[in-house]
Amino acid sequence: MKALVLAGGMGTRLRPLTHAMPKQLVPVVNKPVLFHGLEQIRRAGVTEAAVVVGDWHREIREAVGDGSRFGLEITWIQQEAPFGLAHCVLLAREFLADDDFVMYLGDNVFSDGITALADTFRRTRPAAQVAVVRVPNPEEYGIVDAGPDGRVTALREKPRAPRGNLAVAGAYFFSPLVHDAVARIRPGLRGEWEITDAVQLMVAEGRDVRAAEITGWWRDTGRIDDILDCNRLLLDRVEPHVAGSIDEASTVLGPVVVESGARIVRSHLRGPLIVGAGTLVEDSYVGPHTSIGEDCVLTDAGVSHTILLDRATVTDVNGIHGSVIGRSARVGISPPGDGRHRLVVGDHTELRVLA
């Protein structure tokens, strides 16, 4: 089995962060979201992956490298414009050849990975298998209608009157039969080749298409709230580890990771949280579900349920909650300086917060 990883989206819902970086490299628990997916693909027994990239191809290629850190052999495929998921399959036809493959959306994270899904596909080998998860708001997703045996009878994109609540998650498994279906569909109203149209064509022609319900949770990190939620869920699994220094005037409660070269001075840490390498936390409070990147500086600050990207600085600001602060951004305060703040700060931005 091969993998086709889609990393070409522009991330417009994550602006201003994605004005300066691709959404696939926005970190959760101090690791680009794309890296979580590549690791899950390798754990599923896949060693060859093609990554489809768009305008941010240089940045993503530089971050991923040759794939050896993930145990993967990477082939790069350029998509000139976001023409849809099925268009990515068309572009990758030569790479995929006649092999089975998993198509993985590069900004998605599965709590339990995709190994069980891959094993099910290998064992039963239907024409196609879609990962599904039950959602409370099916009208916002692609929805699968499936029988008790998991056989798919219909796929509908954001139905106005959903018949069920099985939403398509970010992993699809295909046999080579999908290539014929993809070749015969046409762009939809959005001008994109929709993979749901290809799968629906397979269903309509009597192919064996299965729905495999995932265990655990799944997140599409396409919005700020989704990124923060994914960060929270992953931090809930973190194991305490201190490679940096924590002075005697500081206190630590709960699972905390302090990476090499990080210094905690006269501060209070309440985990789960992670402090990246080379970061200084001084006279500050860092609350639960916070990820602080490398070489950041927090002075007289208070943050919780927040992500700070590398080299961010927060000075004299308390009550930052549910926020994302971009690379090399600087956050300060104009007096009096109390209150609760929610921030989404782009890279290299200086922000003065009024209480």
N, C-alpha and C positions, 0 to 999 in steps of 0.2 A: 504494500500500500504506500502511495505517495501522499504528499500534502500540498494543497494550494492555499496559500495564506494571502488574504486580501488586506492590503495596507495602503490603499490609494485614496481614502476619503479625506476631505478637506477639514472636517471638524468645525463647521460653521457655528454649531451650538455651543462650542467651548471657547469662543472668543471672549476676551482678548488673548487668552493663552495661546490659541492656535494662529494668531498673527505672526508669531515668532518661532513656532515649533509644530511638528505634526502631532495630531491627536494620539497616534500610536506610541509616541514617546513620552506622553504625560505619565508621570510615575504614580504607582500605587504601592505603598510600603517600600518607597525608595527604589522601585524597579519599574522601568517602562512597561506599560500595559502589554505591549507586543511581546516582550520577553516572557511574560507569564504564559502566553499562548504557545510560543515556540517550545518552552519547557514541557508543557502539557502534551504537545504533539510528539516530542521525542519519547516521553514516558509511555505513550501509546504504541511504541514500537516502530515508529516511522523514522527513516534516516535521510530521505530525500524530500526536499520541499522547494517549491517555487513561490516566491514572494512577489505579488503584484503591487507596484508602487506608481505614484502619480507625480505631482509637482514637487513633493518633498523627497524625491528618490535619493538625493545626495545625503541628506541628513539621516535617513533611515538606513541606507547602506553603510554609512560610516559607523552608526551605532551597532548594527548587527554584525558587521564584519563578514568573515567567510563562513560563519555558522558553526565553527568548531567548538566554541564555548558551550553550545547547546547540543553538541553531538550530531549536528545536521550538516548535510551538503546542500548549500543554497544556490538556486538558480534565480536570477533576477529578471523580471518581466515588466516592461514599461507600458503603462496605459496612458494614452495621450489626454483623455478626458474621462470623467466618471460616467461611463456608458452602461453601468449595471453589472450585477454579479455574474449573470450568464455570459456577458461579454468577456469577463475574465477567463471563463472556461474556454471560450473560443481562442483567446490569445495564447492560452497554455496548452493548446491541443498537441503540439509537438512534444512538449515536456511530458505530458500525461501519458501519451502513447495509448496502449491498450491496458493500462494498469487501473486497478481500483484506486480511489483517492478520497481523502477527506478534504472538504473545502471549509476553511476556518476563517471567521471574521476576526481580523487582527486587533480589534479593540474590545473583544469579549473575554470574559474570565469565567471559568467553571470551577466551583469550589472543589469538586472531586475529580477534576480533569475529564478527559475524554477516553480514557483507557477502556472502561466498561462498555462505552458506546462502540468503540472500535472492535472490541472482542465480539460483541453481539453481531455486528455487521459481518465480520469474518466467518462467524459460525453459521449464520443463516443465509448470508449473501443474497439479499434481494437486489432488485435493479437499483433501488435507491433507499436510503434511510435518512430521515430527518430527526434531529434532536428536538424534543418538545418539552415544554414546562407549563404547568398550570398557572394562569395569571388571573387576577381579579378584574382586569379591564381589557377583555379580549378585543374590543373594538379598536385598540391602538396597535395591534400586532397582526402579522400574518397568522392565520388560524387554520389548524388541521382538523378535518373531520376524519375520525378513525373508528373502526369496529373494535369489538372486544379482543380480537387477536392482534391488534395493532396495525392492521392493513388500512392504508389511507384511501379514503373515498373522495376527498376533495381538499383543495387548498384555496383559501380566499384571503386576499390582502385587506386588512382593516375592515372587516364586514360591519355593516350598519346594524344588522340583526344577527349576532353570532349564535351558532347552534351549540357551541361548546367553548371551552376555555383553554384548549391546548395550543399554546403559542409556539411558533418556530423559533428555536434558539440559534446560536451562532455557529453551529456545526452541521454540515451535510456530508453524508457518505454516499459515494456513487460508484457504480460499475461503469464500464465503458459504454453501456447503452445510453448514457445521458448525452453523449456527443451527438447522436442522431437527433434527439429532441431539441438540443440547443441550436443546432443548425437550421431547424425548421421554424423556430419562433421568430417573431418580428418585434421591434421596439414598441413599448407601450406608450401611454399618454405622456409620460415623463421623458420620452425619447431614450429610454433605457431598455436593454435586454434583461428581463426579469427572470431570475432563476425559478421563482414560483410558477411562472408560465411554462417553463420547461418541465418541471416536476408534474404540474397539472396535466400536461400533454401525455406524459408517461402513464399517469393514472387513467386518463380517458381512453388510452389504447390498451388497457388491461395489464400493464406492467405491474410487477410486485413492488409496491412502494410501502415502506413501513415507517411508523412513528415509534421512536424509542424515547421514553420519558426519562429525563435525567434525575439523578439523585442529588441531594444538596441544593445549593443555590447557583444561579447564573446571573451575571450582570453584563449588560451592554453599556460601556462607559462613554456614551455619547453626550452626556450632559454633566454639568458640575455636580449636581446632587448624586448622580450615579457613580461618579468617581469617588466622592466622599464616602458613599455607602459601601462601595467595593473596598476602599481602604480600611474602613471600619471592620468589615467582615474578615478581611485577611489579618488585620492586627489582632483580632480575637484568637487567632491561632499561634501567635508569636511566642517563642520560647525565650525566657530571659537570658541575656548575654551582655556582659560588660567587658569591652576591650579597651575603652577609653578610661578617663579618670573621673571620679566623683569625690569631691572633698567632704570632710567631716561635717561641714555646716549645711550640707544638702540632705534631703530626705527622699527616699524612693519607696513607692507603694505600688504593688502589682507588677505584672510582667513588663520589663523595660529592656530595650536593646540600646546600648551605647557603643557605637562603632569606634574603631581605632583612631586615635588622635583627637577624639571629641573630649571636651572638658565641661564638667558640670560644677558650677561654683555658686555656693549660697543659694541654691534653687530647690524647688520641690517638683519631683516627677511623679505623676500618677498614671500608671499604665492601664491598658496596653499602649505602648508608643515606641517609636524608634528615633534615635538621634544619629544622624549621619556622620561620617568620618570628617574630622577637622572642624567640627562645629563647636562654637562657644555658647553655652547657656549660662548667663550670669544674673543673679538677683531676679530670677524669673520663675514663673509657674508654667509647666507644660502638662496639660491635662490628657485624659483618655482619648484614644483614637486619633493621635497626632503623629504625622510623619514629617520629620525635619531632614532635609537633604544635606549634602556635603557642603562644608565651608560656610555655613550660615552663622549669623550672630544674633542672639536674643539678649537684650539688656533691659532690665526693669520691664519685662513683658509678661503677658499672660495669654496663652493660646490653648485651645482644645478643639477636638474634632476638626482638625485643620491639616492641610498639606502645604509645606514650604518647600519650594524647589531649590536647587543648589544656589548657594551664595546669596540667598535672601537675607535681609536685615530687618529686624523689628526692634524699635527702641521706644520705651516709655508708653507703650500701648497695652492696656489690659482689656480682657473681655473679647478677644478675637475668637470667634466660634463659627464652625461650619464654613470655613474659608479656604481659598487656594491662592497662594502668593507665588508669583512667577520667579524665574531665574534672575538673580542680581537685582531684584526689586527692593526698594527701601521704604519701610513704613514707619512713620513717626507720628507725633501728635501735637496739636496745638492746645494749650491749656483750656479748660481745667483738666481734661484727660481721664474722665471716668465714663462708664457706659459699656454697652455690649455692641460689638461691631461684626458685621458679615462683609467679607471682602472677596472680590475676585480681581487680583492684580496681575497684569501682564508682565512680561519680562522687561527688565531694565527701566522700571517705573518707580518714580518717587511719589509717595502719597503722604499727605498730612491729614490726619483724621481729626475732625471736630467732634467733641463729645456731644 
